[in-house]
Amino acid sequence: MVEFLTHNYAPIMFASLAIFLLIGFPVAFSLAANGLIFALIGIEIGLFGPNLLQALPNRVLGIMANDTLLAIPFFTFMGLILERSGMAEDLLDTIGQLFGPVRGGLAYAVIFVGALLAATTGVVAASVISMGLISLPIMLRYGYDRRVASGTIAASGTLAQIIPPSLVLIVLADQMGRSVGDMYEGALIPGLMLAGMYFVYVFAVTMIRPSAAPALPPEARTLKGFKLAQRVVFTLFPPLLLIFLVLGTIFIGLATPTEGGAMGAAGALILALVNRRLNLGLLRQAMDTTAKLSAFVIFILIGATCFSLTFNGVKGDHWVENLLTQLPGGWLGFLIIVNLMVFLLAFFLDFFELAFIIVPLLAPTALKVLTPVAAMYLGVPPGVAEKYAMIWFGVLLGVNMQTSFMHPPFGFALFYLRSVAPEKPYVDKVTGKETAPITTGQIYWGAVPYVVIQLVAVTVLIAAPSLVWTGMDKPRAVNPDKPISIPSAPRATEDDDAPGLPKIK
């Protein structure tokens, strides 16, 4: 029995974690308990010494001292304040009037505003709930198909997952040891491409089924001509200014993502103050939710470090690497299998759980497999190509994990929309007519086409990694006449006093 455990410790540990999660035990405690229990068993059967656990306090303190993670509460707070400042409502009303005469105009407005909110809030819940409350009644009032309306709102809200300043990109950058700014630059064009694909889908729907997304009737278009143009300018100016304040300063190197988040939070407070929405109740609610989300992230990260310490101590990382590098099809087979696995896991896990559990296991293998591919595409040595390979992989995972918000039956964006969509027949306050509710099945079926679109986007990014690298700084030129020296990665030796590291004699 002991011999069987010794030779299969890593797969047994991973399978045990899966069982914990399927039972429904909280993720943070599943990770921590799994790591500590298997550490004690491993010490008992002699797989490693007790000094392995001496590294745990330093790892936890390292998490608490991680400056990158400070960006999460800043961007969360900014998104929550903006949700209640009236900006989303003003944007949807104005852009809806602008696109009103066009078939599918309200759906185009929702996608446009979803992308704009994604670039200012970075919080999926804020985007979906805001647009669900504001635009869903209008879309139902003027005859939109319920599946088209609900799917468009849920999918547009999830653009906050991939368009900077996205929380998941911050987490991915931290887990991969890469710059958040580089991850933001790499994700910008794929995020806008995804929004463009949503536009194309709505256009196709209006061509095939015009009645599914009709134009606004003349009596509903209250703003026209100069009044409409003036409203568009004054409504778009504040969010565009905030986007520059946050993303512009990060991209030009004037601010770090954490500093950009702090400026964005301050800008959101100013917007709320200008709109006369800032009060003590709003501040208390925003700070309470921000504190809960931040604690949620930190607890999962602490649990993940407990698990990874033991898992790596029994050479689980080597087991995963051998498993993935032996896949058929080379780097392309690796990307297809990994993305398929992440897609399936997203049915049961949200993006935080995927980022903290799966990404640390995949990242070392991805670095080994994809660096030569990036070097070949860019014409640079592997030492230069490492950054571009990992940003490509991170953006791919970000787009793929975006589907975790849209998967029936556990997609959080679907739950957010369900919470604000009408469950019973109601009387429309404008037309005075009784309006049928939206069923959960209609919300789920409305999400399916957008999940397919996200999978198509993953395929495009696998085939064309230049879409990720176009927004990034160009790799430095290499003199072909000068030999290139690529330093090897540092390794632990017997003289190192860091506990828990594999010793190399």
NORCORSUL-V221021 format. One record per helix or strand. SS is the DSSP state (H for helix, E for strand). FROM is the first residue (numbers start at 1). TO is the last residue. Records with the same first field share a line. If there is no record, write none. Layout:
# NORCORSUL-V221021
SS: FROM-TO, FROM-TO
This chain:
# NORCORSUL-V221021
H: 2-7, 9-23, 27-44, 50-64, 67-83, 87-99, 105-118, 124-141, 146-161, 167-176, 180-208, 210-212, 218-220, 225-251, 257-274, 280-313, 316-325, 330-345, 351-357, 359-378, 382-405, 412-420, 440-463, 466-469
E: 426-427, 434-435, 493-493, 504-504
